[in-house]
């Protein structure tokens, strides 16, 4: 279970890919409005999202602004987390736990 301790959001596709190597898979069970995370599992535990604090899109300028994915900062009873959804595969990953 790798948790990145930096307190800022990723600024480039390269940084997302670098962080992705240290992230772990998330199973998204339910989304609000078909987009925002609402209920997910990570590391064998279930997390109910109380609030989406921030959402942003990561794209590549050098590749015609191709969207890499979508990031969400979510607050749950267990803490605050940054989740990443890969635009190509739809897979979800835990980017980091916010402290």
C-alpha positions as CSV (number, residue, x, y, z in Angstrom):
1,X,0.0,0.0,0.0
2,X,2.0,3.0,-1.3
3,X,0.9,6.4,-0.2
4,X,2.5,9.5,-1.8
5,X,3.0,12.2,0.9
6,X,3.2,15.2,-1.3
7,X,0.5,17.8,-0.5
8,X,-0.2,19.1,-4.1
9,X,-2.1,17.8,-7.0
10,X,-0.3,16.3,-10.1
11,X,0.4,19.0,-12.7
12,X,1.3,16.9,-15.8
13,X,0.7,13.6,-17.4
14,X,4.3,12.6,-16.7
15,X,3.8,13.3,-13.0
16,X,0.5,11.2,-13.1
17,X,2.4,8.3,-14.7
18,X,5.2,8.6,-12.2
19,X,2.8,8.5,-9.3
20,X,0.7,5.8,-10.9
21,X,3.6,3.4,-10.4
22,X,3.3,3.9,-6.7
23,X,-0.5,3.7,-6.6
24,X,-2.8,0.8,-6.0
25,X,-6.1,-0.3,-7.5
26,X,-9.5,0.9,-6.4
27,X,-12.8,-0.8,-7.1
28,X,-15.5,1.8,-7.8
29,X,-18.9,0.5,-6.7
30,X,-21.0,3.5,-7.1
31,X,-20.8,7.0,-8.6
32,X,-22.9,10.1,-8.2
33,X,-24.5,11.5,-11.3
34,X,-22.5,8.8,-13.3
35,X,-19.3,10.7,-12.7
36,X,-18.3,11.5,-9.1
37,X,-17.0,8.7,-6.7
38,X,-19.6,7.7,-4.1
39,X,-18.5,4.3,-2.8
40,X,-15.3,2.4,-3.4
41,X,-13.1,-0.4,-2.0
42,X,-9.3,-0.1,-1.5
43,X,-7.0,-2.4,0.4
44,X,-9.9,-4.7,1.5
45,X,-11.8,-1.8,3.1
46,X,-15.0,0.0,1.8
47,X,-15.0,3.8,1.7
48,X,-18.2,5.8,1.5
49,X,-17.5,9.3,0.1
50,X,-18.9,12.1,2.2
51,X,-17.8,14.9,-0.1
52,X,-15.9,15.5,-3.3
53,X,-13.7,18.4,-2.4
54,X,-12.0,18.9,-5.8
55,X,-12.1,17.4,-9.3
56,X,-9.7,18.1,-12.2
57,X,-8.7,16.6,-15.5
58,X,-5.2,15.7,-16.6
59,X,-4.3,16.1,-20.3
60,X,-1.2,16.0,-22.5
61,X,-0.4,19.3,-24.4
62,X,2.2,17.7,-26.6
63,X,-0.4,15.1,-27.8
64,X,-3.2,17.5,-28.8
65,X,-4.5,17.9,-25.3
66,X,-5.4,14.3,-25.1
67,X,-7.1,13.6,-21.8
68,X,-5.1,11.2,-19.6
69,X,-7.6,10.9,-16.8
70,X,-9.7,12.5,-14.1
71,X,-8.7,13.2,-10.5
72,X,-10.9,13.5,-7.5
73,X,-10.1,14.6,-4.0
74,X,-12.7,12.8,-1.8
75,X,-13.4,13.0,1.9
76,X,-14.5,9.8,3.7
77,X,-14.8,8.9,7.4
78,X,-11.4,7.2,7.1
79,X,-9.7,10.3,5.7
80,X,-9.2,12.3,2.5
81,X,-7.8,10.7,-0.6
82,X,-6.9,11.6,-4.2
83,X,-8.4,9.1,-6.7
84,X,-7.4,8.8,-10.4
85,X,-9.5,7.4,-13.2
86,X,-7.6,6.4,-16.3
87,X,-9.5,7.8,-19.4
88,X,-8.4,5.0,-21.7
89,X,-9.1,2.0,-19.5
90,X,-11.6,3.4,-17.0
91,X,-9.5,1.8,-14.2
92,X,-9.4,3.6,-10.8
93,X,-6.3,4.0,-8.7
94,X,-5.5,5.5,-5.3
95,X,-3.0,8.3,-6.0
96,X,-2.4,9.3,-2.4
97,X,-3.9,9.8,1.1
98,X,-4.0,13.5,1.9
99,X,-2.8,14.4,5.4
